[in-house]
Every structure is written in structure tokens, then in C-alpha cells.
Amino acid sequence: MTTAAYAVVDPATGAVVKEYAVATDTDIDAALATAHEAYREWSTTGLADRAAVVARIGELHAERAGALGAIISREMGKPLDQAVGEVEFSAEIYAYYARNAATFLADQPITLAAGEGEALIRRQPIGALLGVMPWNYPAYQVARFAAPNLVLGNTIVLKHAAQCPESSAAIEQILLDAGLPPGGYTNVYATKAQVARAIADPRIVGVSFTGSESAGAVIAETAGRNLKKVVLELGGSDPFIVFSTDDLEATIEAALDARFENTGQACNGAKRFIVADHLYDEFVERFTRKALARGTGLSPLSSTAAATHLQGQLDRAVAEGATLARAGRTDGAYFPPAVLTDVEPSSPSAAEEHFGPVATIYRFHSEAEAIELANSTAYGLGSYVFTTDPEQADRVADRIEAGMVFVNGVGLDAAELPFGGIKRSGFGRELGSLGIEEFANRKLIRTVSR
């Protein structure tokens, strides 16, 4: 195993493919300086010209989807078709913001209650931003942060996950090839200490972080001490509630897709399945049989360390009284699917996020009990509700403590739909019209005629 901080390590074999040099403090200072200087040019570039560059970024993602997808697959083990699909979705995000920038950034008139003249809100960029991104969606995570902020006129310094150095360099090349000025987007192989110093540096005006709850708390603390705006997208333990269905087989397939996409390594993947009593036994039997059968086709987790951590969580759950169904054993980074039942909602294991192909299934007897189970977590990212009763769907969606609720469907993420959570899943929103608001100066301009 490599000792380098940034390296491509094939999860399937553990072999070190390539190592990358960590940035020096001089490198980081140069990146901050060029981002700060580039902001002066980029922020005064016309909106139509910025949108054209962001549109070209999307086109280059689409053109290079195969090559970038192969890099992502090699770095973190994602199946090639899913990796290519991720890059193609990223292309859609850049295209969406390029297409809608003029609408999102149009002056917003304010109707005055009294007095002469007029007033409006004008959205403007604020400066150079720092992004700290995770390994599980290397292109998509960058796109949903970079696309709205670049079209707005901000510039970006991007610190990617240590196991994604090749894809992060390839993404930087795409953005520069599209026509961003030098410093408009800079990829840095920074250390944790360098990230902390960058957040404190006055040339950085805001921070976006996606990753673990513990790391997010450190980022937020550092940003808060330095009075910097921060957006956090952290962990999740999303509930998948099944009240009723006209097609149990289709509902189970949706549940499987929601749990096993990206080998279960998605912050907004369904992790806790909360099933009505009259459907529970059949749901558990069918879901478990199909889940275990998927084991032969699953890719490895992102690393052997990730598999070891998940195995430890599984062992603790069983020690606390949970019933485990599983076919096979952990082998390096390969982790066969596991289904847990009889997990006590108040147990320590119930409070953990399982970042991998592990599903926990609960039984409920009433709508109130289902909602209580769904909300019995410190997280509040996404959620799924399956029911044949539209009034129930609306009623339950209103009471779920989460940033997102998807009714009778999975895999419905789109560039126009805001993404984000509440509670310990973080704060702020990405994507949609809200995504361009987070690092914008919503400036009031009040004018009185003379």
C-alpha cells in the first residue's frame, strides 16, 4: 500500500496505479493568488460569455465521458457504465446552468410599500471559493458546486479526495480547455492543514464541503471562526417507507436500486426500509433473496479500509441483537450484500450510517409509527415514500424531517431539483435555482429620482 497522500489505488486489487505529489505551501498560496486575481477578470466578463464557457464545459464532459468514466472506475471501483453515466449527468448540470443563468440572475424588482422611486435585488458573485469534495461521485460532486458558481462569476479552488487525483486533474483540464481564464478553476492536492489555512485566508470568501459528518464539523468550525459562508452536504440514513403498493415486485426493485446504486456508497441512498406490517414478511423474503443474489455482480467498495469499517459496523449490529442475512464474506474491498432485521431503533447501530451494501428493515403498524421511525435519526438528507394514497403521500411528506422527499420513485435526481439536507446532514442547497443563491451577493439597490 502506498504511503503517498494522493494516489490511485485499484480497489479490486489494492495495487497502486499512480502516486501524486502533495502540494507545497507555496503551491497553495499561488493557487489562492491566481484564483483571487482571476475573479477580477471573470466576474466582470459578460454573463452571456460566462454562460458560453460553462456550456462548453458541459459539452466537453459529454465528449470525454468514456475517458473520464474509466478514470473514475479505476480510482474508486464504480462500475464503468455508472461512472460514464455520472459524467453525462454532470454534463447536463453544466448545460442547465448555462441555459438558465440569465433567468436566475435577472434583477428582481421589489414592490415598494411607500415612497417614490424603485428598488431591486441584483445577484452578483462574491469572490474565490474553496471546494472540498468526496470520492464517491468525483465528477458529479464537482459539477453541482462549480457549474452555478462559475456562471455566477465566482472562481474556484478545488481540493478533491485523496483517492481521486487523476479524475480531479482531468476535470480541471476540461474546465480550462473550455475557456476559463487561468485561476478560474484550480485543482490542488492539499493537506488538511493547508485546507484549514486556505479557509482562513482572506482571498477565500466561502467554502463548500461534501463528505463525512466529522470532517464537515471541522470545516464548519474553521469557516465559522473566520466568518466564511459554508455549505455542507454530509451523511444520510434515508428512510424508504412502504405503506401500500399495487405492485410489490416493482416496489422491491425500486428499493434494491435505491440501496445498491454505487455499491451502496451514496449519501442519499435508501438505507432504512420501513415496511407496513401487512407487507413486511413478504417484503423481507423477496428483498433479501434478490439482494443476496446481487452479490456476484457488485463492484468492490472504494477501499479495503471502507470494507473493514463496514464489517465492524455489521459485527456490532449483530452483537446488539440484530438478525443478519448474508451470502459470503468480506474479501479485500469486496463486500457481499447484507440485510439486517430485528434492529432495535434505540440501539447504537440504528444511529449509524452504513456506507455500503447493507440494508436494515423495520416493521411498522401505523402511519404515526412509520413517521416516528423515519425521523428517529440525527440525519435528514433524503427520504422515499411509497403509497397508493395521494393524500397520505402528501401528509407524510410534510412530516418527514428531511431536505428531500421522493414519492413512489427512486433515481429521480435532476439538475433542476435542489439537493441538500437538514439536521446533521448539513445545510445549504445545491442544484436547481437554489444552487446559484448560496454564494451570491443578493444586493439591494434602492433608487429615488431627483
matplotlib code that plots the C-alpha trace (Angstrom):
import matplotlib.pyplot as plt

x = [0.0, 1.2, 2.2, 1.5, -1.4, -2.7, -2.7, -4.8, -5.2, -7.3, -9.9, -10.2, -6.6, -5.1, -2.4, -1.0, -1.6, 0.0, 1.1, 0.8, 2.9, 1.2, 1.1, 3.6, 2.6, 4.0, 1.7, -1.4, -0.5, -0.1, -3.5, -5.2, -3.5, -4.4, -8.0, -8.3, -6.8, -8.9, -12.0, -11.4, -11.5, -14.1, -16.6, -16.6, -16.9, -20.4, -23.0, -23.5, -19.8, -19.6, -22.6, -21.0, -17.9, -20.0, -22.0, -18.7, -17.6, -20.8, -20.1, -16.5, -17.8, -20.1, -17.3, -14.9, -17.4, -15.8, -12.3, -13.3, -15.6, -12.8, -10.6, -13.4, -13.9, -10.2, -10.0, -12.9, -14.3, -17.5, -18.9, -17.9, -21.5, -22.4, -19.2, -19.9, -23.5, -22.2, -20.1, -23.0, -25.2, -22.5, -22.6, -26.4, -25.8, -23.3, -25.8, -28.6, -26.9, -25.6, -29.1, -30.9, -28.2, -29.9, -33.2, -31.6, -29.5, -32.1, -32.7, -35.6, -37.9, -39.3, -42.8, -42.4, -45.0, -44.4, -42.2, -41.1, -38.6, -37.8, -35.9, -34.5, -32.3, -29.3, -27.4, -23.6, -20.6, -18.6, -15.1, -12.9, -14.4, -12.9, -14.5, -13.6, -15.1, -15.5, -14.6, -17.9, -19.1, -15.9, -17.4, -20.9, -19.9, -17.7, -20.3, -23.1, -20.7, -18.8, -21.5, -23.7, -20.7, -18.8, -21.7, -22.4, -18.8, -17.1, -13.8, -12.9, -10.0, -10.9, -9.4, -10.7, -10.5, -7.0, -8.0, -9.3, -6.1, -6.4, -10.1, -9.6, -6.8, -8.8, -11.8, -9.5, -8.3, -11.8, -12.7, -9.5, -10.0, -13.5, -12.1, -11.9, -9.1, -6.1, -7.1, -10.8, -10.7, -7.6, -7.2, -4.9, -3.6, -3.8, -3.3, -5.8, -3.6, -3.4, -7.2, -7.6, -5.1, -6.9, -10.3, -8.7, -7.1, -9.0, -8.7, -11.2, -14.7, -16.7, -16.4, -18.4, -17.9, -19.3, -18.2, -18.4, -20.1, -16.9, -14.9, -17.8, -17.9, -14.2, -14.7, -17.7, -15.8, -12.8, -15.1, -17.1, -14.0, -13.1, -16.7, -16.9, -20.1, -20.1, -22.4, -22.3, -23.6, -22.9, -24.1, -27.6, -29.6, -32.5, -35.8, -37.7, -41.3, -43.7, -47.3, -49.1, -48.4, -50.2, -47.0, -44.9, -42.3, -41.8, -41.5, -38.9, -36.9, -37.0, -35.9, -32.9, -31.9, -32.1, -29.9, -27.3, -26.6, -22.8, -22.4, -24.4, -21.9, -24.3, -25.2, -28.8, -29.2, -32.1, -30.6, -33.5, -36.6, -39.7, -42.4, -46.1, -46.9, -49.2, -46.4, -43.4, -42.9, -43.2, -41.1, -38.3, -38.3, -38.2, -35.9, -33.4, -33.4, -32.8, -30.3, -28.1, -28.3, -26.8, -23.6, -22.0, -22.3, -21.3, -18.1, -15.7, -16.1, -13.8, -11.1, -10.2, -10.4, -14.0, -14.9, -13.2, -15.1, -18.4, -17.7, -17.1, -20.5, -22.2, -20.5, -21.7, -25.2, -25.3, -23.8, -26.6, -29.2, -29.8, -30.5, -28.2, -28.8, -25.7, -24.1, -20.3, -17.7, -15.7, -12.8, -10.4, -12.6, -15.4, -18.3, -21.2, -24.7, -26.2, -29.7, -30.3, -33.7, -34.7, -32.5, -33.7, -34.4, -32.8, -29.6, -26.3, -26.2, -29.5, -27.9, -25.1, -24.9, -23.9, -21.9, -22.1, -24.4, -26.1, -29.9, -31.9, -35.6, -38.1, -41.8, -44.5, -48.2, -49.4, -48.7, -47.6, -45.1, -43.7, -43.1, -41.5, -39.1, -38.3, -37.4, -35.5, -32.1, -29.7, -29.6, -32.1, -30.9, -33.4, -36.4, -38.7, -42.4, -44.3, -48.1, -51.2, -52.9, -52.1, -53.4, -51.2, -48.2, -48.7, -49.4, -46.3, -44.0, -45.0, -44.0, -40.7, -37.7, -35.5, -34.4, -35.8, -38.8, -39.4, -42.8, -43.3, -40.0, -36.2, -33.3, -35.2, -32.3, -32.1, -30.2, -33.3, -34.1, -32.4, -30.2, -29.5, -30.5, -31.2, -30.1, -26.7, -26.9, -25.7, -27.2, -27.4, -28.7, -27.0, -28.6, -31.8, -32.4, -31.4, -27.9, -26.9, -28.0, -25.6, -22.5, -24.3, -24.4, -28.1, -27.6, -30.4, -30.4, -32.9, -33.3, -35.1, -35.5, -34.0]
y = [0.0, 3.5, 6.0, 8.9, 11.1, 11.3, 8.1, 6.0, 2.6, 0.0, -1.2, -4.5, -5.5, -3.0, -2.2, 1.3, 2.6, 6.1, 8.4, 12.2, 14.8, 16.7, 20.5, 22.6, 25.7, 27.8, 25.9, 26.6, 30.3, 30.5, 28.8, 31.3, 34.2, 33.2, 32.5, 35.9, 37.6, 35.6, 36.7, 40.3, 39.3, 36.5, 38.4, 41.3, 39.1, 39.4, 36.9, 35.6, 34.9, 33.1, 31.0, 30.1, 28.8, 26.8, 25.4, 24.3, 22.7, 20.5, 19.7, 18.6, 16.4, 14.7, 14.3, 12.9, 10.8, 7.5, 8.5, 10.3, 7.4, 4.9, 7.0, 7.2, 3.4, 2.8, 5.2, 4.1, 0.9, 2.3, 0.1, 1.7, 2.2, 4.1, 6.1, 7.2, 7.9, 10.1, 12.2, 12.5, 13.7, 16.2, 17.5, 18.1, 20.1, 22.5, 22.8, 23.5, 26.5, 27.9, 27.7, 29.3, 31.7, 34.8, 33.9, 33.0, 36.2, 38.7, 41.7, 41.1, 44.2, 44.9, 46.5, 49.4, 49.8, 53.5, 56.2, 57.2, 55.5, 51.9, 49.0, 45.7, 42.8, 42.1, 38.8, 39.2, 37.0, 37.3, 36.0, 32.9, 29.8, 26.7, 23.3, 20.1, 17.1, 13.4, 10.3, 8.6, 10.8, 12.5, 14.4, 15.0, 16.5, 19.0, 19.8, 20.8, 23.1, 24.5, 25.0, 27.6, 29.4, 29.7, 31.1, 33.5, 34.8, 33.3, 31.4, 28.1, 26.3, 22.6, 20.1, 16.7, 13.4, 11.9, 8.8, 10.9, 12.7, 11.5, 12.4, 15.8, 16.7, 15.6, 17.7, 20.8, 20.2, 20.1, 23.4, 25.1, 23.7, 25.2, 28.7, 29.6, 32.1, 30.7, 30.7, 30.4, 26.8, 25.3, 21.7, 21.4, 18.3, 19.9, 18.6, 19.1, 21.8, 23.6, 23.4, 25.0, 27.8, 28.3, 28.7, 31.3, 33.2, 36.4, 35.6, 32.7, 34.0, 30.8, 27.0, 24.1, 20.7, 17.3, 14.4, 12.9, 14.4, 14.6, 16.3, 18.6, 19.7, 20.6, 22.6, 24.4, 25.3, 26.7, 28.6, 30.0, 31.3, 33.1, 34.4, 32.5, 31.2, 27.4, 24.9, 21.4, 18.1, 15.4, 11.9, 10.4, 7.5, 7.9, 6.1, 4.1, 3.8, 1.3, 1.9, 0.2, -0.8, -2.1, -3.9, -5.2, -6.6, -3.2, -1.6, -4.1, -3.5, 0.3, -0.5, -2.5, 0.2, 2.8, 0.8, -0.7, 2.1, 2.9, -0.3, 1.4, 4.3, 7.2, 9.7, 9.9, 6.2, 4.5, 2.8, 2.0, 0.2, 0.8, -1.5, -1.9, -4.9, -6.5, -6.3, -6.9, -10.7, -10.9, -7.8, -9.1, -12.5, -11.2, -8.2, -10.4, -13.1, -10.5, -8.5, -11.5, -12.6, -9.2, -10.0, -11.7, -8.6, -5.9, -3.9, -3.5, -0.8, 2.2, 0.7, -2.2, 0.3, 1.1, -2.6, -3.1, -0.2, -1.5, -5.0, -3.6, -1.9, -5.2, -7.1, -4.5, -4.7, -8.5, -8.3, -5.9, -8.5, -7.9, -10.8, -10.9, -12.4, -12.6, -14.7, -14.7, -12.9, -9.7, -10.2, -7.2, -4.4, -6.8, -6.7, -9.0, -7.6, -7.9, -7.5, -6.7, -7.2, -7.1, -3.9, -2.1, 1.5, 2.8, 0.7, 2.4, 0.6, 2.1, 5.5, 4.7, 5.3, 2.1, 3.3, 0.2, -2.7, -3.1, -2.7, -2.5, -3.4, -2.3, -3.2, -0.6, -0.9, 2.7, 5.8, 7.6, 4.8, 4.9, 8.6, 8.3, 5.6, 7.7, 10.7, 8.7, 9.6, 12.5, 12.7, 14.4, 14.3, 12.4, 10.0, 7.8, 7.2, 4.5, 4.6, 4.3, 7.0, 10.5, 12.2, 10.0, 10.8, 14.5, 14.2, 12.0, 14.0, 17.1, 15.4, 13.8, 15.6, 15.7, 18.0, 15.9, 13.5, 11.3, 9.7, 6.5, 6.7, 6.4, 7.7, 11.0, 13.4, 16.1, 19.3, 21.4, 19.8, 21.3, 18.9, 19.1, 18.2, 19.3, 18.2, 16.5, 16.0, 19.6, 22.8, 24.8, 23.6, 22.7, 22.3, 23.9, 27.7, 27.5, 26.3, 29.6, 31.5, 30.1, 32.1, 35.1, 38.7, 39.5, 43.2, 45.7, 48.7, 51.4, 54.4, 57.7, 60.0, 63.5]
z = [0.0, -0.9, 1.8, -0.6, 0.4, -3.1, -5.2, -7.5, -5.8, -7.7, -5.1, -6.9, -6.3, -3.9, -6.4, -6.5, -10.1, -9.7, -7.0, -7.0, -5.2, -2.4, -2.9, -1.1, 0.9, -2.0, -4.4, -2.3, -1.9, -5.7, -6.3, -3.9, -5.5, -9.1, -8.1, -6.4, -9.5, -11.9, -10.1, -11.1, -14.7, -14.6, -12.5, -15.0, -18.0, -19.5, -18.4, -21.9, -22.3, -18.9, -19.8, -23.1, -21.3, -18.8, -21.8, -23.4, -20.1, -20.4, -24.0, -23.1, -20.3, -22.8, -25.3, -22.8, -20.7, -21.7, -20.8, -17.5, -16.6, -17.0, -14.7, -12.0, -12.3, -11.8, -8.8, -6.7, -8.2, -9.7, -12.5, -15.8, -17.0, -13.8, -14.0, -17.6, -16.6, -13.7, -16.2, -18.6, -15.7, -14.9, -18.5, -18.0, -14.9, -16.7, -19.6, -17.2, -15.5, -18.8, -20.2, -17.2, -16.0, -17.4, -15.7, -12.4, -12.3, -13.7, -11.5, -9.1, -8.7, -5.2, -4.9, -2.5, 0.3, 0.4, -1.1, -4.5, -6.8, -7.2, -5.6, -6.8, -5.8, -8.0, -7.7, -8.0, -7.4, -4.2, -4.9, -4.9, -3.3, -1.9, -2.6, -0.7, -2.4, -1.7, -3.7, -4.3, -7.2, -8.4, -11.4, -10.2, -6.9, -8.6, -11.2, -8.8, -7.0, -9.9, -12.5, -10.7, -9.2, -12.4, -14.3, -11.5, -11.7, -8.8, -9.1, -7.6, -5.8, -5.6, -3.2, -4.2, -2.2, -1.9, -3.9, -6.9, -8.1, -11.7, -12.2, -10.4, -12.8, -15.8, -14.7, -14.2, -17.8, -19.1, -17.5, -18.7, -22.2, -22.2, -21.9, -18.2, -17.5, -15.6, -11.9, -12.8, -11.5, -9.8, -8.7, -5.6, -3.9, -0.4, 3.1, 5.9, 7.4, 4.1, 3.7, 7.1, 6.2, 2.9, 4.7, 7.0, 4.1, 3.2, -0.5, 0.0, 0.7, 1.0, 1.4, 0.0, 1.6, 0.8, 2.9, 6.4, 9.3, 11.4, 8.7, 8.0, 11.6, 11.4, 8.1, 9.6, 12.8, 10.8, 8.5, 11.4, 13.2, 10.0, 9.3, 6.0, 4.4, 4.2, 2.5, 3.9, 2.4, 4.9, 5.7, 5.5, 6.7, 4.3, 5.1, 2.5, 3.8, 2.2, 3.2, 0.3, -3.3, -6.3, -7.5, -4.7, -7.1, -8.7, -5.2, -4.2, -7.3, -6.6, -3.0, -4.3, -6.8, -4.1, -1.8, -4.2, -6.6, -6.5, -4.4, -1.6, -1.4, -1.8, 0.9, -0.3, -0.9, 0.9, 4.0, 6.3, 4.9, 7.0, 5.9, 6.8, 8.9, 6.2, 3.7, 5.9, 5.8, 2.0, 1.5, 3.7, 2.0, -1.6, -0.9, 0.9, -1.8, -4.5, -2.5, -1.8, -5.4, -6.4, -4.6, -7.6, -9.7, -7.2, -7.6, -4.8, -2.2, -2.6, -0.5, 1.8, 4.7, 3.8, 3.8, 7.1, 8.7, 7.3, 8.6, 12.0, 11.9, 10.8, 13.7, 16.2, 15.0, 15.3, 18.8, 19.7, 18.7, 15.0, 12.7, 9.7, 6.3, 4.1, 1.4, 1.5, 3.4, 3.1, 0.7, 0.5, -0.8, -2.0, 0.4, -0.2, 0.4, 3.9, 5.2, 8.9, 10.6, 14.3, 14.8, 17.9, 16.9, 20.1, 19.7, 18.8, 15.5, 14.4, 14.6, 12.2, 8.5, 6.6, 3.6, 1.5, 0.5, 3.9, 4.3, 7.5, 7.5, 10.1, 10.6, 11.5, 12.4, 11.9, 10.0, 13.1, 13.9, 10.4, 10.6, 14.1, 12.8, 9.7, 11.9, 14.6, 13.3, 13.6, 9.8, 7.5, 3.9, 1.6, 2.0, 0.0, 0.4, -1.4, -1.1, -3.3, -1.3, -2.6, 0.5, 2.7, 0.4, 0.9, 4.6, 5.3, 3.1, 5.1, 8.4, 7.4, 8.7, 5.6, 2.9, 0.1, -0.2, -3.3, -3.6, -5.5, -7.3, -7.0, -9.0, -9.7, -9.1, -11.8, -12.4, -11.7, -8.4, -5.3, -3.3, 0.4, 3.9, 7.5, 10.9, 10.9, 7.1, 6.7, 5.4, 2.2, -1.2, -4.5, -7.9, -9.1, -8.8, -5.1, -6.0, -7.5, -4.4, -1.8, -2.8, -4.4, -3.0, -3.2, -3.3, -2.7, -4.9, -3.8, -6.1, -5.6, -8.6, -8.3]

ax = plt.figure().add_subplot(projection="3d")
ax.plot(x, y, z, "-o")
ax.set_aspect("equal")
plt.show()
